[in-house]
Amino acid sequence: METFQKATLIFTIIGAINWGLIGFFDFNLVEALFGAETILPKIVYAIVGLCGLINVGILFNHFECKEK
């Protein structure tokens, strides 16, 4: 499970870096790498979004485990 958590965290960090680049420099790294007109950026965004939701679940599960 630890490997899965690290993988989801890596994708979430990639998404955060991309949003930072968009906010500060108006540069979308995902579209620059995969092209704006292809389906690949949408797939990457979907994976990052799912990983973010999984990380929220891991965060709350971690809080519950510490209380016990």
C-alpha positions, 0 to 999 in steps of 0.5 A: 500500500505504501507504494500506491500512496507514494505514486498517488502523491507523486501525481498530485505533486505533478498537478500542483507544480503544473498549476503553479506554472499556470498561475505564475507564468501562464505556462501549461507544462502538461499541454506543452509536453503532450500537445493541447489538441490531443487526448493525453492532457485530459488523461493526465488531468483525470489521473491527477484528479483521481490521485488527489481524491485518493490522497484526501482519503488517505489523509482522513484514514491517517487521522483515524488511525492515530486517534485509535 
